[in-house]
Amino acid sequence: MHELSIAVELVDVACEELVRLGDVHVDAVHVRIGPLCGVVKDALLFSFEVAAADTPLEGARLEIEEVPTTVWCPACAAEVVLDETPRRRCPVCQTPTPNVVRGRELELVALEVTDVHPDR
């Protein structure tokens, strides 16, 4: 289950950012994943809880934005969202569409934090 190693890396990167942010509590970690990145969402959610245990991120939510696979169709001269990721044909004109524009993402995009000492 490579999702655990990915979750550990997410926790490590987030903890590095916490050093810069100062005295804050992490409420949520926001990530963006595409279907072509090879990550199973439920496995990542479970793995994040395990990886975050005994770290400053313990108890934080992992918020996952799923990005659809989007390709460039040369025949339509447009970006199109694929209905079926494994089938790389434009759903409009059926032209083969090997140029993936989105869908490979695995990105930490934001930390949702609360100031621990708001009165300072």
Number of C-alpha atoms within 10 A of each C-alpha: 10 12 19 18 14 17 22 17 14 21 23 16 12 18 17 11 12 18 10 8 12 10 14 16 20 21 16 17 21 17 18 17 22 20 19 17 11 13 18 13 16 10 14 21 17 14 19 27 19 14 21 20 13 9 11 15 23 17 16 19 17 20 16 18 15 15 17 20 22 22 23 19 24 14 13 13 8 11 17 20 21 20 14 12 15 10 13 20 19 25 16 12 10 13 14 16 20 14 13 18 13 18 21 19 19 20 14 17 11 13 19 14 16 13 13 12 9 8 5 5
